[in-house]
Amino acid sequence: MERIIERTTEEGSYRVRPAPDGGGNRRVLILWSHLPHYLAACVRVLLSEYRAQVLLVVGRADVQANHVPLGAFANFAYVDISADGGSSEAELIRRVRDFAPALVIAGCPKWGVLTRIAKAAKTQGALVVRTVDHYWRGSWHDYASAVLCRCGLIYGFCDGVWVPGSLGRQYARKLGFRDSRIFEGVYTCDSELFRAVGLQRCGTEPRRAWPRVFLFVGQYIERKNLGTLLRAYSLYRDSVSRPWELWCAGRGPLKEQLQGRQGVRDCGYQDATGCAELMSQAGAFVLPSWSDHWGVVIHEAACAGLPILASRTCGATAHLVRDGYNGHSFAPQDAERLRRLMQLVSDEEQAAVMGQNSLKMSYQFDPKLWAEILLVHMPLCLNGRGAVENPAARSPCARCTAG
């Protein structure tokens, strides 16, 4: 029986109920550049809750997902192009055509073999939805993408676009997509794994001492802005009598910046299970990135019931961080403000209240809701044509203002 997921309580639990007529064919082709853990969690819901038939084609394997037992499910096929034994593009397209998907989710580069596979499926009548996680910064790349999209040179074969949140919706509008063909919620985390941490932390049993640890999870690269984080933490340690520790989990070329700093611990790279364990031992989460299209780790921290300090240049901040409610946002260059926010959040009673609020906010996104959008809302809303507005049908002034 076809099914959709229904939210049933204030806390955000879900139950399965029968879907209305017209729920659509359940053959889904997913084209992704790699297989991260959060995508594996979403595919698991498609297979276990909806009994969908899924063909997943990725450009390369991802070590983060190696432990996810997707192969144990029926109606599931997985192709890793980087290790597929030399299958030609023609063979891959033939396999996809034999699968005959009703819906294609293309989370892959604008050009390349995965995009050509999506176009081949389109010729068979499949609905094709492209994922886009950028947000508008007014760069030459943004304007070039808008021109190419409106001219049909990219995304012209797509029926819709799937974006992370409100900033992604604004970007898709700039590209020329009609609002009715834009869907939000393309990113979620493995909420089953991380929310177990938050539910235990915020449960009815007497709460243990709140952990006195700030946690950063991310690559040790310039974009993640470790420099500002370390400057802010140093200022914070100098301004309080009992400072929290700072734990960092990740890997990258800036690893040496963490060495020899008082109160800073390098936890190294952690898979999803390791990150969940670290979050259970942390008291607040910090992400100061110069730029993150979304930041799945922010959702993971919310599920884990942590207060969140995140830069405004992370796309997820707009949805998952409310100043004074479950955390605070800040400009990524402002080490002094981050220092003050770390001092504010390190009040244990304040942190506990914010952590409970983060858990509540985490229910905005979930793999079950992801599957509902894909299998119920998309087929009902898309008719396969007219996703991108034709600029020739608009007035000159309207074209200029859409820039």
C-alpha positions in Angstrom: 0.0 0.0 0.0 1.3 3.5 -0.8 1.9 5.5 2.3 2.8 9.0 3.5 4.2 10.2 6.8 2.1 12.3 9.1 3.3 14.3 12.1 1.3 13.5 15.1 2.6 15.3 18.2 4.0 18.6 19.3 7.4 16.9 19.9 7.4 15.7 16.3 6.8 12.0 16.2 5.5 10.5 13.0 3.2 7.8 11.9 2.5 6.2 8.5 -1.0 6.5 7.1 -2.4 5.5 3.6 -1.6 7.9 0.8 -4.4 9.4 -1.3 -5.0 8.0 -4.8 -2.6 9.1 -7.3 0.5 8.7 -5.1 2.4 7.7 -8.2 4.9 5.1 -9.4 7.5 4.1 -6.8 10.5 3.5 -9.1 13.0 6.2 -8.2 16.4 6.8 -9.8 18.8 8.8 -7.5 21.9 10.3 -9.2 24.4 11.7 -6.6 28.0 12.7 -6.8 28.7 10.4 -3.7 26.9 8.6 -1.0 27.0 10.5 2.3 25.4 9.1 5.5 22.4 11.4 5.4 21.4 10.3 1.9 21.8 6.7 2.9 19.3 7.4 5.8 16.8 8.9 3.3 17.1 5.9 1.0 16.6 3.6 3.9 13.2 5.2 4.5 12.2 4.9 0.9 13.0 1.2 1.1 11.6 0.3 4.5 8.6 2.7 4.9 7.5 3.0 1.3 8.7 -0.2 -0.3 10.0 1.9 -3.2 12.1 0.5 -6.0 15.4 2.5 -5.9 18.3 2.6 -8.3 21.1 4.7 -6.8 24.0 5.7 -9.1 26.9 7.6 -7.5 30.1 9.1 -9.0 32.3 7.7 -6.2 32.0 5.8 -3.0 31.9 7.6 0.4 33.6 6.1 3.4 31.0 7.8 5.7 28.3 5.5 4.3 30.2 2.2 4.2 28.6 0.9 7.4 25.0 1.6 6.2 23.4 -1.7 5.4 21.5 -0.6 2.3 22.3 -3.9 0.6 20.1 -5.7 3.0 16.9 -4.1 1.5 14.9 -5.6 -1.4 14.1 -3.4 -4.4 17.4 -1.7 -4.2 20.3 -1.5 -6.7 23.5 0.5 -6.2 26.0 1.5 -8.8 29.3 3.2 -7.9 30.6 4.5 -11.2 34.1 4.8 -9.8 34.2 1.1 -9.0 31.7 -0.4 -11.4 34.1 -2.6 -13.3 34.5 -0.4 -16.3 30.8 -0.1 -17.4 30.5 2.2 -20.3 28.2 5.2 -20.3 26.0 3.4 -22.9 25.7 0.4 -20.6 24.7 2.6 -17.7 22.1 4.4 -19.7 20.7 1.0 -20.9 20.5 -0.2 -17.3 18.6 3.0 -16.3 16.2 2.6 -19.2 15.5 -1.0 -18.3 14.7 0.2 -14.8 12.3 2.8 -16.3 12.2 5.2 -13.4 9.1 7.4 -12.8 11.1 10.0 -10.9 14.7 11.0 -11.1 16.5 13.0 -8.4 19.7 14.5 -9.8 22.1 15.7 -7.1 25.1 15.8 -9.4 27.2 18.3 -11.4 25.5 20.4 -14.1 27.4 18.4 -16.8 28.9 14.9 -16.9 27.8 11.3 -17.2 25.2 11.5 -14.3 23.5 14.4 -16.0 23.4 12.6 -19.3 21.8 9.6 -17.6 19.1 12.0 -16.2 18.4 13.3 -19.7 18.1 9.8 -21.0 15.6 8.9 -18.3 13.7 12.1 -19.2 13.2 10.9 -22.8 11.3 7.9 -21.3 8.9 10.2 -19.6 10.4 10.3 -16.1 10.0 13.4 -14.0 13.4 14.9 -13.4 14.1 17.1 -10.3 17.5 18.7 -9.9 18.9 19.4 -6.5 20.5 22.9 -6.1 22.1 23.9 -2.7 23.6 27.3 -3.6 22.3 30.6 -2.3 22.5 33.9 -4.1 25.7 35.9 -3.4 25.6 38.2 -6.5 28.8 36.7 -7.9 29.6 36.4 -11.6 29.0 32.7 -11.2 25.5 33.3 -9.9 24.6 35.7 -12.8 26.1 33.3 -15.4 24.1 30.4 -14.0 20.9 32.5 -14.2 21.5 33.4 -17.8 22.4 29.8 -18.8 19.4 28.4 -17.0 16.9 30.9 -18.5 18.4 30.1 -22.0 17.8 26.4 -21.4 21.5 25.5 -21.4 21.4 24.1 -17.9 18.5 22.6 -16.0 16.4 23.1 -19.2 15.3 19.4 -19.1 14.3 19.5 -15.5 10.7 19.5 -14.2 11.6 21.0 -10.8 14.3 21.9 -8.4 14.9 20.7 -4.8 16.6 23.1 -2.5 17.6 23.0 1.2 15.6 26.0 2.5 14.4 29.5 2.0 17.8 30.8 0.7 17.8 28.0 -1.8 14.3 29.0 -2.9 15.4 32.5 -3.5 18.3 31.2 -5.6 16.0 29.0 -7.7 13.8 31.9 -8.3 16.8 33.9 -9.6 17.5 31.0 -12.0 14.0 31.3 -13.3 12.2 28.4 -11.7 8.5 28.9 -11.1 7.7 28.9 -7.4 5.3 25.9 -7.8 8.3 23.9 -9.1 10.6 24.6 -6.2 10.6 22.1 -3.3 12.4 22.7 0.0 14.0 20.1 2.3 16.6 18.4 0.1 19.0 18.1 3.1 18.3 16.3 6.3 20.4 14.3 8.7 20.1 10.7 10.0 17.7 11.9 12.7 17.2 8.5 14.1 20.9 8.4 15.1 21.3 11.9 16.3 17.8 12.5 17.8 18.4 9.5 20.1 21.1 11.6 21.7 18.8 14.6 22.1 15.9 12.6 23.5 18.2 11.0 26.1 19.7 14.4 27.0 16.3 16.2 27.3 14.3 13.2 28.7 12.2 13.1 31.9 14.9 11.4 34.0 17.0 13.7 36.2 19.6 15.4 34.1 23.3 14.7 34.6 25.7 17.6 34.8 25.7 19.6 31.6 28.9 18.8 29.6 31.3 21.7 29.7 32.5 21.3 26.1 32.1 23.3 22.9 32.1 21.0 19.8 33.2 21.9 16.2 32.6 19.3 13.5 33.9 20.0 10.0 36.9 19.9 7.7 40.0 21.7 8.8 40.0 24.0 5.8 39.9 27.8 5.3 36.2 27.8 4.4 35.3 26.4 7.8 37.0 29.4 9.5 39.0 27.6 12.2 41.0 30.8 12.6 38.1 32.9 13.9 36.9 30.0 16.1 40.4 29.6 17.8 40.7 33.4 18.3 37.3 33.6 19.8 38.0 30.6 22.1 41.3 32.1 23.3 39.5 35.3 24.1 36.8 33.4 25.9 39.3 31.4 28.0 40.8 34.7 29.1 37.5 36.2 30.1 36.0 33.5 32.4 37.2 31.7 35.5 36.0 28.2 34.6 36.2 27.9 30.8 34.7 25.0 28.8 36.9 22.9 26.6 36.8 23.1 22.8 36.7 19.8 20.9 37.2 19.7 17.2 36.4 16.7 15.0 37.6 16.6 11.4 40.7 16.4 9.2 42.4 18.7 6.7 45.5 20.8 6.0 44.9 23.2 9.0 45.2 20.4 11.5 48.4 21.9 12.9 46.5 25.1 14.0 44.9 23.0 16.8 48.1 21.7 18.3 49.4 23.1 21.5 46.4 25.2 22.3 45.2 25.2 25.9 41.7 23.7 26.3 41.6 22.5 22.6 41.3 18.8 21.8 41.6 17.4 18.3 39.3 14.4 18.1 40.2 13.6 14.5 37.9 12.5 11.7 34.7 10.8 13.0 32.0 9.0 11.0 28.3 9.7 11.8 28.2 7.3 14.7 31.4 8.9 16.2 29.9 12.4 15.7 26.8 11.4 17.6 28.9 10.1 20.4 30.8 13.3 20.6 27.6 15.3 20.6 26.4 13.3 23.6 29.5 14.5 25.5 29.3 18.1 24.4 27.4 21.1 25.8 27.2 23.4 22.8 27.9 23.3 19.1 29.9 25.9 17.1 30.1 26.3 13.3 31.8 29.6 12.2 32.0 28.8 8.4 32.8 31.6 6.0 30.3 29.8 3.7 28.2 26.7 3.9 25.4 26.1 1.3 23.5 24.4 4.1 25.4 22.6 6.9 23.9 19.2 7.7 25.9 19.1 10.9 23.8 22.0 12.2 20.7 19.8 11.9 22.6 16.9 13.6 23.5 19.2 16.5 19.8 20.3 16.8 18.7 16.7 16.9 21.3 16.0 19.6 19.7 18.8 21.7 22.7 21.2 21.7 22.7 25.0 21.8 24.0 26.1 18.5 26.3 29.0 17.6 26.5 29.3 13.8 27.6 31.9 11.3 24.9 33.6 9.3 26.6 32.4 6.1 25.5 28.9 6.8 22.2 28.2 5.0 20.8 26.0 7.8 21.2 28.9 10.3 18.1 30.6 8.9 16.0 27.6 9.8 17.6 25.9 12.7 19.1 28.8 14.8 16.9 31.4 16.6 18.8 34.0 18.5 18.2 33.7 22.3 15.9 30.6 21.8 18.2 27.7 20.9 21.5 29.5 20.2 22.8 32.6 18.4 24.1 33.6 14.9 27.0 35.8 14.2 29.1 37.2 11.3 31.9 34.8 10.5 34.7 37.5 10.9 33.5 38.7 14.3 35.7 36.8 16.8 34.7 39.2 19.6 31.0 38.6 19.2 31.6 34.8 19.1 33.6 35.1 22.3 30.7 36.9 24.0 28.2 34.2 22.7 30.4 31.4 24.0 30.5 33.1 27.4 26.7 33.5 27.3 26.0 29.9 26.3 28.4 28.4 28.8 26.0 29.1 31.5 24.8 25.5 32.1 21.2 26.3 33.0 20.9 28.5 29.9 22.5 25.8 27.8 20.0 23.2 29.0 17.0 25.3 28.0 18.5 26.1 24.6 19.3 22.5 24.0 15.7 21.5 24.6 14.6 24.1 22.1 17.1 22.9 19.5 15.5 19.4 19.8 12.1 20.9 19.1 13.4 22.8 16.0 15.1 19.7 14.6 11.7 18.2 13.6 11.4 20.7 10.7 13.6 18.2 8.7 13.5 14.4 8.8 14.2 11.5 6.4 10.6 10.5 6.6 9.5 14.0 5.5 12.2 13.9 2.8 10.6 10.7 1.4 7.1 12.2 1.6 8.2 15.2 -0.4 9.8 13.0 -3.0 7.1 10.3 -3.4 3.9 12.3 -2.7 4.3 16.0 -3.2 6.5 16.0 -6.2 4.4 13.7 -8.4 1.3 15.5 -7.4 2.7 19.0 -8.2 4.7 18.3 -11.3 3.3 17.7 -14.8 6.7 17.4 -16.5 6.7 20.8 -18.3 7.1 24.5 -17.7 9.4 24.4 -14.7 11.6 27.3 -15.8 9.8 30.5 -16.8 10.4 31.6 -20.3 12.0 35.1 -20.2 10.6 36.0 -23.6 7.1 35.9 -22.1 7.9 38.6 -19.6 8.2 42.3 -19.9 11.7 43.9 -20.2 11.4 45.4 -16.7 10.4 42.1 -15.2 13.5 40.5 -16.8 15.7 43.1 -15.3 14.3 42.9 -11.8 14.6 39.1 -11.7 18.4 39.5 -12.5 
